[in-house]
């Protein structure tokens, strides 16, 4: 199966939990996303806030 650019982008957003807040426990979410945005010191905190429901 070949994905369109839009489908690939949506799949990437879904894998990164950016389409909707997740109910995954924070510790599991951090483990899942480890290193995703670690290039900037504050980015992981903002990234976690954008993804975790109720944080």
C-alpha distance matrix in Angstrom:
0.0 3.8 6.5 9.8 12.9 14.2 11.4 11.6 15.3 15.5 13.7 16.2 19.0 18.3 18.3 21.6 23.0 23.7 22.6 25.4 28.2 27.6 30.2 29.4 32.7 33.5 33.9 30.5 28.9 30.8 29.6 26.0 26.4 28.9 29.0 26.5 29.2 32.1 32.9 35.3 37.9 37.5 33.8 33.0 35.6 34.2 30.6 31.8 33.8 30.8 28.7 31.3 32.8 36.6 37.1
3.8 0.0 3.8 6.6 9.6 11.5 9.4 9.3 13.0 13.9 12.7 14.8 17.6 17.6 17.8 20.7 22.4 22.6 21.6 24.8 27.7 27.6 30.5 29.7 33.0 33.4 34.0 30.8 28.8 30.5 29.6 25.9 25.8 28.2 27.9 25.2 27.6 30.5 31.0 33.3 36.1 35.8 32.0 31.7 34.3 32.7 29.2 30.8 32.7 29.6 27.9 30.8 32.4 36.2 36.5
6.5 3.8 0.0 3.8 6.5 7.9 5.7 5.8 9.4 10.2 9.5 11.6 14.2 14.5 15.1 17.7 19.2 19.1 18.0 21.4 24.4 24.5 27.7 27.1 30.5 30.7 31.6 28.5 26.3 27.9 27.4 23.7 23.3 25.9 25.6 22.6 24.8 28.0 28.5 30.5 33.3 32.8 29.0 28.7 31.2 29.3 26.0 27.6 29.3 26.1 24.6 27.7 29.2 32.9 33.2
9.8 6.6 3.8 0.0 3.8 5.4 5.1 6.1 8.5 9.9 10.5 12.3 14.2 15.2 16.4 18.4 19.9 19.0 17.8 21.3 24.6 25.3 28.7 28.5 31.8 31.8 33.0 30.2 27.6 29.1 29.1 25.4 24.5 27.2 26.6 23.3 25.0 28.4 28.6 30.2 33.2 32.5 28.7 28.9 31.2 29.0 25.9 27.9 29.2 25.8 24.8 28.1 29.5 33.1 33.4
12.9 9.6 6.5 3.8 0.0 3.8 5.5 5.1 6.1 8.7 9.9 10.6 12.4 14.2 15.4 16.7 18.4 17.1 16.4 20.1 23.2 24.3 27.8 27.6 30.7 30.3 31.5 29.0 26.1 27.3 27.6 24.1 22.6 25.2 24.2 20.9 22.2 25.5 25.5 27.0 30.1 29.4 25.6 26.2 28.5 26.2 23.3 25.6 26.9 23.5 22.9 26.4 28.0 31.5 31.5
14.2 11.5 7.9 5.4 3.8 0.0 3.8 5.4 5.1 6.2 8.6 9.9 10.6 12.3 14.2 15.4 16.4 14.8 13.5 17.2 20.5 21.8 25.4 25.6 28.9 28.6 30.2 27.8 24.8 26.4 27.0 23.4 22.0 25.0 24.4 20.8 22.0 25.6 25.9 27.0 29.8 28.6 24.9 25.4 27.2 24.7 21.9 24.0 24.9 21.3 20.7 24.1 25.4 28.9 29.2
11.4 9.4 5.7 5.1 5.5 3.8 0.0 3.8 5.4 5.1 6.1 8.6 9.9 10.4 12.2 14.2 15.1 14.3 12.8 16.3 19.6 20.3 23.7 23.7 27.1 27.2 28.6 25.9 23.2 25.1 25.3 21.6 20.8 23.9 23.7 20.3 22.1 25.6 26.4 27.7 30.3 29.2 25.4 25.3 27.3 25.1 21.9 23.6 24.8 21.4 20.1 23.3 24.5 28.1 28.6
11.6 9.3 5.8 6.1 5.1 5.4 3.8 0.0 3.8 5.5 5.1 6.2 8.7 9.8 10.5 12.4 14.2 13.7 13.2 16.8 19.6 20.1 23.5 23.0 26.1 25.9 27.0 24.3 21.6 23.0 23.0 19.4 18.4 21.1 20.7 17.4 19.4 22.7 23.3 25.0 27.8 27.0 23.2 23.1 25.5 23.6 20.3 22.1 23.7 20.6 19.3 22.6 24.3 28.0 28.0
15.3 13.0 9.4 8.5 6.1 5.1 5.4 3.8 0.0 3.8 5.4 5.1 6.3 8.6 9.9 10.7 12.4 11.0 10.8 14.6 17.4 18.4 22.0 21.8 24.8 24.2 25.6 23.3 20.2 21.5 22.1 18.6 17.0 19.9 19.3 15.7 17.1 20.7 21.2 22.4 25.2 24.2 20.4 20.6 22.7 20.5 17.4 19.6 20.9 17.5 16.8 20.3 22.0 25.6 25.4
15.5 13.9 10.2 9.9 8.7 6.2 5.1 5.5 3.8 0.0 3.8 5.4 5.1 6.1 8.6 9.8 10.4 9.3 8.0 11.6 14.8 15.7 19.3 19.4 22.7 22.6 24.3 21.8 18.9 20.7 21.4 17.9 16.8 20.1 20.2 16.6 18.2 21.8 22.9 23.9 26.2 24.8 21.0 20.8 22.5 20.3 17.1 18.7 19.7 16.3 15.1 18.3 19.6 23.2 23.6
13.7 12.7 9.5 10.5 9.9 8.6 6.1 5.1 5.4 3.8 0.0 3.8 5.5 5.1 6.1 8.6 9.8 10.1 9.5 12.6 15.2 15.3 18.6 18.1 21.3 21.4 22.7 19.8 17.3 19.2 19.3 15.5 15.0 18.2 18.6 15.4 17.7 21.0 22.4 23.8 26.0 25.0 21.2 20.5 22.5 20.8 17.3 18.5 20.2 17.2 15.3 18.2 19.9 23.6 23.8
16.2 14.8 11.6 12.3 10.6 9.9 8.6 6.2 5.1 5.4 3.8 0.0 3.8 5.4 5.1 6.3 8.7 8.7 9.6 12.8 14.8 15.0 18.4 17.6 20.4 19.9 20.9 18.5 15.6 16.9 17.2 13.6 12.3 15.3 15.3 11.9 14.0 17.4 18.7 20.1 22.5 21.6 17.9 17.3 19.6 18.0 14.5 16.1 18.1 15.2 13.7 16.9 19.1 22.7 22.4
19.0 17.6 14.2 14.2 12.4 10.6 9.9 8.7 6.3 5.1 5.5 3.8 0.0 3.8 5.5 5.1 6.2 5.1 6.0 9.3 11.5 12.4 16.1 15.8 18.7 18.1 19.8 17.6 14.4 15.9 17.0 13.6 12.1 15.4 15.7 12.1 13.6 17.2 18.7 19.5 21.5 20.1 16.3 15.8 17.6 15.6 12.2 13.8 15.1 12.0 10.7 14.1 16.0 19.5 19.4
18.3 17.6 14.5 15.2 14.2 12.3 10.4 9.8 8.6 6.1 5.1 5.4 3.8 0.0 3.8 5.4 5.0 5.9 5.6 8.1 10.3 10.3 13.7 13.4 16.7 16.9 18.5 15.9 13.1 15.4 16.1 12.6 12.1 15.8 16.8 13.7 15.8 19.1 21.1 21.9 23.5 22.0 18.5 17.3 18.7 17.2 13.7 14.3 15.7 12.9 10.5 13.3 14.8 18.6 18.9
18.3 17.8 15.1 16.4 15.4 14.2 12.2 10.5 9.9 8.6 6.1 5.1 5.5 3.8 0.0 3.8 5.5 7.8 8.9 10.9 12.0 11.1 14.1 12.8 15.7 15.7 16.6 13.8 11.2 13.2 13.2 9.5 9.3 12.8 13.9 11.1 13.9 16.9 19.1 20.4 22.0 21.0 17.5 15.8 17.9 17.0 13.2 13.7 15.9 13.7 11.1 13.6 15.9 19.5 19.3
21.6 20.7 17.7 18.4 16.7 15.4 14.2 12.4 10.7 9.8 8.6 6.3 5.1 5.4 3.8 0.0 3.8 5.5 8.2 9.9 10.4 10.1 13.4 12.2 14.6 13.7 14.9 12.8 9.6 10.9 11.9 8.6 7.1 10.7 11.6 8.5 10.7 13.8 16.1 17.0 18.5 17.3 13.8 12.3 14.2 13.2 9.5 10.2 12.6 10.4 8.2 11.1 13.9 17.3 16.6
23.0 22.4 19.2 19.9 18.4 16.4 15.1 14.2 12.4 10.4 9.8 8.7 6.2 5.0 5.5 3.8 0.0 3.8 5.8 6.4 6.7 6.6 10.1 9.8 12.6 12.2 14.3 12.3 9.0 11.3 12.8 9.8 9.0 12.8 14.4 11.5 13.3 16.3 18.8 19.1 20.1 18.3 15.1 13.3 14.3 13.1 9.7 9.5 11.1 8.7 5.8 8.5 10.6 14.2 14.1
23.7 22.6 19.1 19.0 17.1 14.8 14.3 13.7 11.0 9.3 10.1 8.7 5.1 5.9 7.8 5.5 3.8 0.0 3.8 5.6 7.0 8.7 12.4 12.8 15.5 14.6 17.0 15.5 12.0 13.7 15.7 13.0 11.3 14.8 15.6 12.3 13.1 16.6 18.5 18.4 19.7 17.5 14.2 13.4 14.1 12.0 9.0 9.9 10.5 7.2 5.9 9.5 11.2 14.6 14.5
22.6 21.6 18.0 17.8 16.4 13.5 12.8 13.2 10.8 8.0 9.5 9.6 6.0 5.6 8.9 8.2 5.8 3.8 0.0 3.8 7.1 9.1 12.8 13.9 17.0 16.9 19.5 17.7 14.5 16.8 18.6 15.6 14.6 18.2 19.2 15.9 16.9 20.3 22.2 22.1 23.4 21.1 17.9 17.2 17.6 15.3 12.6 13.2 13.3 9.8 8.5 11.3 11.9 15.5 16.2
25.4 24.8 21.4 21.3 20.1 17.2 16.3 16.8 14.6 11.6 12.6 12.8 9.3 8.1 10.9 9.9 6.4 5.6 3.8 0.0 3.8 6.3 9.7 11.7 14.7 14.9 17.9 16.5 13.5 16.1 18.3 15.7 15.0 18.7 20.2 17.3 18.2 21.3 23.6 23.1 23.9 21.3 18.4 17.3 17.0 15.0 12.7 12.3 11.8 8.9 7.1 8.9 8.6 12.2 13.5
28.2 27.7 24.4 24.6 23.2 20.5 19.6 19.6 17.4 14.8 15.2 14.8 11.5 10.3 12.0 10.4 6.7 7.0 7.1 3.8 0.0 3.8 6.8 9.0 11.5 11.5 14.9 13.9 11.0 13.7 16.2 14.3 13.8 17.2 19.1 16.7 17.5 20.2 22.8 22.1 22.3 19.5 17.1 15.5 14.7 13.2 11.2 9.9 9.2 7.3 4.9 5.3 4.9 8.6 9.9
27.6 27.6 24.5 25.3 24.3 21.8 20.3 20.1 18.4 15.7 15.3 15.0 12.4 10.3 11.1 10.1 6.6 8.7 9.1 6.3 3.8 0.0 3.8 5.4 8.5 9.4 12.4 10.9 8.6 11.9 13.9 12.0 12.4 15.8 18.3 16.4 17.8 20.2 23.2 22.9 22.8 20.5 18.1 15.8 15.4 14.7 12.3 10.2 10.6 9.6 6.1 5.4 5.6 9.2 10.4
30.2 30.5 27.7 28.7 27.8 25.4 23.7 23.5 22.0 19.3 18.6 18.4 16.1 13.7 14.1 13.4 10.1 12.4 12.8 9.7 6.8 3.8 0.0 3.8 6.3 8.4 11.4 10.2 9.1 12.5 14.3 13.1 14.3 17.2 20.2 18.8 20.3 22.2 25.5 25.1 24.6 22.3 20.4 17.7 16.8 16.8 14.8 12.0 12.2 12.2 9.0 6.6 5.9 8.4 10.1
29.4 29.7 27.1 28.5 27.6 25.6 23.7 23.0 21.8 19.4 18.1 17.6 15.8 13.4 12.8 12.2 9.8 12.8 13.9 11.7 9.0 5.4 3.8 0.0 3.8 6.3 8.4 6.5 6.1 9.7 10.8 9.9 11.6 14.3 17.6 16.6 18.6 20.1 23.6 23.6 23.1 21.3 19.3 16.2 15.9 16.6 14.2 11.2 12.6 13.0 9.4 7.4 8.4 10.8 11.3
32.7 33.0 30.5 31.8 30.7 28.9 27.1 26.1 24.8 22.7 21.3 20.4 18.7 16.7 15.7 14.6 12.6 15.5 17.0 14.7 11.5 8.5 6.3 3.8 0.0 3.8 5.6 5.4 6.2 8.7 10.0 10.5 12.3 14.0 17.5 17.3 18.9 19.8 23.4 23.3 22.1 20.4 19.1 15.7 15.0 16.4 14.6 11.1 12.6 14.0 11.0 8.2 9.4 10.6 10.4
33.5 33.4 30.7 31.8 30.3 28.6 27.2 25.9 24.2 22.6 21.4 19.9 18.1 16.9 15.7 13.7 12.2 14.6 16.9 14.9 11.5 9.4 8.4 6.3 3.8 0.0 3.8 5.5 5.0 6.1 8.6 9.7 10.4 11.7 14.9 14.9 16.0 16.6 20.2 19.8 18.4 16.8 15.7 12.2 11.4 13.2 11.8 8.1 9.8 11.9 9.5 6.9 9.3 10.1 8.6
33.9 34.0 31.6 33.0 31.5 30.2 28.6 27.0 25.6 24.3 22.7 20.9 19.8 18.5 16.6 14.9 14.3 17.0 19.5 17.9 14.9 12.4 11.4 8.4 5.6 3.8 0.0 3.8 5.4 5.2 6.3 8.6 10.0 10.3 13.8 14.7 16.1 16.1 19.9 19.9 18.4 17.5 16.6 12.8 12.7 15.2 13.6 10.3 12.8 14.9 12.5 10.5 13.0 13.9 12.1
30.5 30.8 28.5 30.2 29.0 27.8 25.9 24.3 23.3 21.8 19.8 18.5 17.6 15.9 13.8 12.8 12.3 15.5 17.7 16.5 13.9 10.9 10.2 6.5 5.4 5.5 3.8 0.0 3.8 5.5 5.1 6.1 8.6 9.8 13.5 13.9 16.1 16.6 20.4 20.9 20.0 19.2 17.7 14.0 14.6 16.4 14.0 11.2 13.9 15.1 12.1 10.7 13.2 14.9 13.9
28.9 28.8 26.3 27.6 26.1 24.8 23.2 21.6 20.2 18.9 17.3 15.6 14.4 13.1 11.2 9.6 9.0 12.0 14.5 13.5 11.0 8.6 9.1 6.1 6.2 5.0 5.4 3.8 0.0 3.8 5.4 4.9 6.1 8.3 11.6 11.2 13.2 14.3 17.9 18.3 17.8 16.6 14.6 11.1 11.8 13.2 10.5 7.8 10.8 11.6 8.5 7.9 11.0 13.2 11.9
30.8 30.5 27.9 29.1 27.3 26.4 25.1 23.0 21.5 20.7 19.2 16.9 15.9 15.4 13.2 10.9 11.3 13.7 16.8 16.1 13.7 11.9 12.5 9.7 8.7 6.1 5.2 5.5 3.8 0.0 3.8 5.4 5.2 5.6 9.0 9.5 11.1 11.3 15.1 15.5 14.6 13.9 12.4 8.6 9.8 11.9 9.6 7.3 10.8 12.2 10.1 9.8 13.3 14.9 12.7
29.6 29.6 27.4 29.1 27.6 27.0 25.3 23.0 22.1 21.4 19.3 17.2 17.0 16.1 13.2 11.9 12.8 15.7 18.6 18.3 16.2 13.9 14.3 10.8 10.0 8.6 6.3 5.1 5.4 3.8 0.0 3.8 5.6 5.1 8.9 10.1 12.6 12.5 16.2 17.4 16.8 16.8 15.1 11.5 13.2 15.4 12.8 10.9 14.5 15.6 13.1 12.9 16.2 18.1 16.2
26.0 25.9 23.7 25.4 24.1 23.4 21.6 19.4 18.6 17.9 15.5 13.6 13.6 12.6 9.5 8.6 9.8 13.0 15.6 15.7 14.3 12.0 13.1 9.9 10.5 9.7 8.6 6.1 4.9 5.4 3.8 0.0 3.8 5.7 9.0 8.9 12.0 13.0 16.4 17.8 17.9 17.7 15.3 12.0 14.1 15.3 12.1 10.8 14.3 14.4 11.6 12.1 15.4 17.9 16.6
26.4 25.8 23.3 24.5 22.6 22.0 20.8 18.4 17.0 16.8 15.0 12.3 12.1 12.1 9.3 7.1 9.0 11.3 14.6 15.0 13.8 12.4 14.3 11.6 12.3 10.4 10.0 8.6 6.1 5.2 5.6 3.8 0.0 3.8 6.2 5.4 8.2 9.6 12.9 14.2 14.6 14.3 11.7 8.7 11.3 12.3 9.0 8.5 12.2 12.2 10.1 11.5 15.1 17.6 15.8
28.9 28.2 25.9 27.2 25.2 25.0 23.9 21.1 19.9 20.1 18.2 15.3 15.4 15.8 12.8 10.7 12.8 14.8 18.2 18.7 17.2 15.8 17.2 14.3 14.0 11.7 10.3 9.8 8.3 5.6 5.1 5.7 3.8 0.0 3.8 5.5 7.9 7.7 11.3 12.9 12.9 13.5 11.5 8.4 11.4 13.2 10.6 10.3 14.1 14.7 13.1 14.2 17.9 19.9 17.5
29.0 27.9 25.6 26.6 24.2 24.4 23.7 20.7 19.3 20.2 18.6 15.3 15.7 16.8 13.9 11.6 14.4 15.6 19.2 20.2 19.1 18.3 20.2 17.6 17.5 14.9 13.8 13.5 11.6 9.0 8.9 9.0 6.2 3.8 0.0 3.8 5.5 4.8 7.9 10.2 11.0 12.3 10.1 8.1 11.7 13.2 10.9 11.7 15.3 15.6 14.8 16.4 20.2 22.2 19.6
26.5 25.2 22.6 23.3 20.9 20.8 20.3 17.4 15.7 16.6 15.4 11.9 12.1 13.7 11.1 8.5 11.5 12.3 15.9 17.3 16.7 16.4 18.8 16.6 17.3 14.9 14.7 13.9 11.2 9.5 10.1 8.9 5.4 5.5 3.8 0.0 3.8 5.9 8.3 10.2 11.8 12.2 9.1 7.7 11.3 11.7 8.7 10.4 13.7 13.2 12.5 14.8 18.5 20.9 18.6
29.2 27.6 24.8 25.0 22.2 22.0 22.1 19.4 17.1 18.2 17.7 14.0 13.6 15.8 13.9 10.7 13.3 13.1 16.9 18.2 17.5 17.8 20.3 18.6 18.9 16.0 16.1 16.1 13.2 11.1 12.6 12.0 8.2 7.9 5.5 3.8 0.0 3.8 5.5 6.6 8.6 8.9 5.8 5.7 9.3 9.4 7.5 10.0 12.7 12.4 12.8 15.3 18.9 20.8 18.2
32.1 30.5 28.0 28.4 25.5 25.6 25.6 22.7 20.7 21.8 21.0 17.4 17.2 19.1 16.9 13.8 16.3 16.6 20.3 21.3 20.2 20.2 22.2 20.1 19.8 16.6 16.1 16.6 14.3 11.3 12.5 13.0 9.6 7.7 4.8 5.9 3.8 0.0 3.8 5.4 6.5 8.2 6.6 6.1 9.7 11.0 9.8 11.6 14.4 15.0 15.4 17.2 20.9 22.4 19.4
32.9 31.0 28.5 28.6 25.5 25.9 26.4 23.3 21.2 22.9 22.4 18.7 18.7 21.1 19.1 16.1 18.8 18.5 22.2 23.6 22.8 23.2 25.5 23.6 23.4 20.2 19.9 20.4 17.9 15.1 16.2 16.4 12.9 11.3 7.9 8.3 5.5 3.8 0.0 3.8 6.6 8.9 7.6 8.8 12.1 12.7 12.1 14.5 16.9 17.1 18.0 20.2 23.8 25.3 22.3
35.3 33.3 30.5 30.2 27.0 27.0 27.7 25.0 22.4 23.9 23.8 20.1 19.5 21.9 20.4 17.0 19.1 18.4 22.1 23.1 22.1 22.9 25.1 23.6 23.3 19.8 19.9 20.9 18.3 15.5 17.4 17.8 14.2 12.9 10.2 10.2 6.6 5.4 3.8 0.0 3.8 5.7 5.3 7.7 10.0 10.4 10.9 13.4 15.1 15.6 17.3 19.2 22.6 23.7 20.5
37.9 36.1 33.3 33.2 30.1 29.8 30.3 27.8 25.2 26.2 26.0 22.5 21.5 23.5 22.0 18.5 20.1 19.7 23.4 23.9 22.3 22.8 24.6 23.1 22.1 18.4 18.4 20.0 17.8 14.6 16.8 17.9 14.6 12.9 11.0 11.8 8.6 6.5 6.6 3.8 0.0 3.8 5.8 7.1 8.4 10.0 11.2 12.8 14.4 15.8 17.4 18.7 22.0 22.5 19.0
37.5 35.8 32.8 32.5 29.4 28.6 29.2 27.0 24.2 24.8 25.0 21.6 20.1 22.0 21.0 17.3 18.3 17.5 21.1 21.3 19.5 20.5 22.3 21.3 20.4 16.8 17.5 19.2 16.6 13.9 16.8 17.7 14.3 13.5 12.3 12.2 8.9 8.2 8.9 5.7 3.8 0.0 3.8 5.7 5.6 6.6 8.8 10.4 11.2 12.8 14.8 16.0 19.1 19.4 15.9
33.8 32.0 29.0 28.7 25.6 24.9 25.4 23.2 20.4 21.0 21.2 17.9 16.3 18.5 17.5 13.8 15.1 14.2 17.9 18.4 17.1 18.1 20.4 19.3 19.1 15.7 16.6 17.7 14.6 12.4 15.1 15.3 11.7 11.5 10.1 9.1 5.8 6.6 7.6 5.3 5.8 3.8 0.0 3.8 5.5 5.2 5.9 8.5 9.9 10.5 12.3 14.3 17.5 18.6 15.5
33.0 31.7 28.7 28.9 26.2 25.4 25.3 23.1 20.6 20.8 20.5 17.3 15.8 17.3 15.8 12.3 13.3 13.4 17.2 17.3 15.5 15.8 17.7 16.2 15.7 12.2 12.8 14.0 11.1 8.6 11.5 12.0 8.7 8.4 8.1 7.7 5.7 6.1 8.8 7.7 7.1 5.7 3.8 0.0 3.8 5.5 4.9 6.0 8.5 9.8 10.6 11.9 15.5 16.6 13.5
35.6 34.3 31.2 31.2 28.5 27.2 27.3 25.5 22.7 22.5 22.5 19.6 17.6 18.7 17.9 14.2 14.3 14.1 17.6 17.0 14.7 15.4 16.8 15.9 15.0 11.4 12.7 14.6 11.8 9.8 13.2 14.1 11.3 11.4 11.7 11.3 9.3 9.7 12.1 10.0 8.4 5.6 5.5 3.8 0.0 3.8 5.4 5.2 6.2 8.7 10.1 10.6 13.7 14.1 10.7
34.2 32.7 29.3 29.0 26.2 24.7 25.1 23.6 20.5 20.3 20.8 18.0 15.6 17.2 17.0 13.2 13.1 12.0 15.3 15.0 13.2 14.7 16.8 16.6 16.4 13.2 15.2 16.4 13.2 11.9 15.4 15.3 12.3 13.2 13.2 11.7 9.4 11.0 12.7 10.4 10.0 6.6 5.2 5.5 3.8 0.0 3.8 5.5 5.1 6.2 8.8 10.3 13.0 13.8 10.8
30.6 29.2 26.0 25.9 23.3 21.9 21.9 20.3 17.4 17.1 17.3 14.5 12.2 13.7 13.2 9.5 9.7 9.0 12.6 12.7 11.2 12.3 14.8 14.2 14.6 11.8 13.6 14.0 10.5 9.6 12.8 12.1 9.0 10.6 10.9 8.7 7.5 9.8 12.1 10.9 11.2 8.8 5.9 4.9 5.4 3.8 0.0 3.8 5.4 5.2 6.4 8.8 12.0 13.8 11.3
31.8 30.8 27.6 27.9 25.6 24.0 23.6 22.1 19.6 18.7 18.5 16.1 13.8 14.3 13.7 10.2 9.5 9.9 13.2 12.3 9.9 10.2 12.0 11.2 11.1 8.1 10.3 11.2 7.8 7.3 10.9 10.8 8.5 10.3 11.7 10.4 10.0 11.6 14.5 13.4 12.8 10.4 8.5 6.0 5.2 5.5 3.8 0.0 3.8 5.4 5.2 5.9 9.5 10.9 8.3
33.8 32.7 29.3 29.2 26.9 24.9 24.8 23.7 20.9 19.7 20.2 18.1 15.1 15.7 15.9 12.6 11.1 10.5 13.3 11.8 9.2 10.6 12.2 12.6 12.6 9.8 12.8 13.9 10.8 10.8 14.5 14.3 12.2 14.1 15.3 13.7 12.7 14.4 16.9 15.1 14.4 11.2 9.9 8.5 6.2 5.1 5.4 3.8 0.0 3.8 5.5 5.6 8.0 8.7 6.1
30.8 29.6 26.1 25.8 23.5 21.3 21.4 20.6 17.5 16.3 17.2 15.2 12.0 12.9 13.7 10.4 8.7 7.2 9.8 8.9 7.3 9.6 12.2 13.0 14.0 11.9 14.9 15.1 11.6 12.2 15.6 14.4 12.2 14.7 15.6 13.2 12.4 15.0 17.1 15.6 15.8 12.8 10.5 9.8 8.7 6.2 5.2 5.4 3.8 0.0 3.8 6.2 8.2 10.1 8.8
28.7 27.9 24.6 24.8 22.9 20.7 20.1 19.3 16.8 15.1 15.3 13.7 10.7 10.5 11.1 8.2 5.8 5.9 8.5 7.1 4.9 6.1 9.0 9.4 11.0 9.5 12.5 12.1 8.5 10.1 13.1 11.6 10.1 13.1 14.8 12.5 12.8 15.4 18.0 17.3 17.4 14.8 12.3 10.6 10.1 8.8 6.4 5.2 5.5 3.8 0.0 3.8 6.5 9.5 8.7
31.3 30.8 27.7 28.1 26.4 24.1 23.3 22.6 20.3 18.3 18.2 16.9 14.1 13.3 13.6 11.1 8.5 9.5 11.3 8.9 5.3 5.4 6.6 7.4 8.2 6.9 10.5 10.7 7.9 9.8 12.9 12.1 11.5 14.2 16.4 14.8 15.3 17.2 20.2 19.2 18.7 16.0 14.3 11.9 10.6 10.3 8.8 5.9 5.6 6.2 3.8 0.0 3.8 6.3 5.8
32.8 32.4 29.2 29.5 28.0 25.4 24.5 24.3 22.0 19.6 19.9 19.1 16.0 14.8 15.9 13.9 10.6 11.2 11.9 8.6 4.9 5.6 5.9 8.4 9.4 9.3 13.0 13.2 11.0 13.3 16.2 15.4 15.1 17.9 20.2 18.5 18.9 20.9 23.8 22.6 22.0 19.1 17.5 15.5 13.7 13.0 12.0 9.5 8.0 8.2 6.5 3.8 0.0 3.8 5.7
36.6 36.2 32.9 33.1 31.5 28.9 28.1 28.0 25.6 23.2 23.6 22.7 19.5 18.6 19.5 17.3 14.2 14.6 15.5 12.2 8.6 9.2 8.4 10.8 10.6 10.1 13.9 14.9 13.2 14.9 18.1 17.9 17.6 19.9 22.2 20.9 20.8 22.4 25.3 23.7 22.5 19.4 18.6 16.6 14.1 13.8 13.8 10.9 8.7 10.1 9.5 6.3 3.8 0.0 3.8
37.1 36.5 33.2 33.4 31.5 29.2 28.6 28.0 25.4 23.6 23.8 22.4 19.4 18.9 19.3 16.6 14.1 14.5 16.2 13.5 9.9 10.4 10.1 11.3 10.4 8.6 12.1 13.9 11.9 12.7 16.2 16.6 15.8 17.5 19.6 18.6 18.2 19.4 22.3 20.5 19.0 15.9 15.5 13.5 10.7 10.8 11.3 8.3 6.1 8.8 8.7 5.8 5.7 3.8 0.0
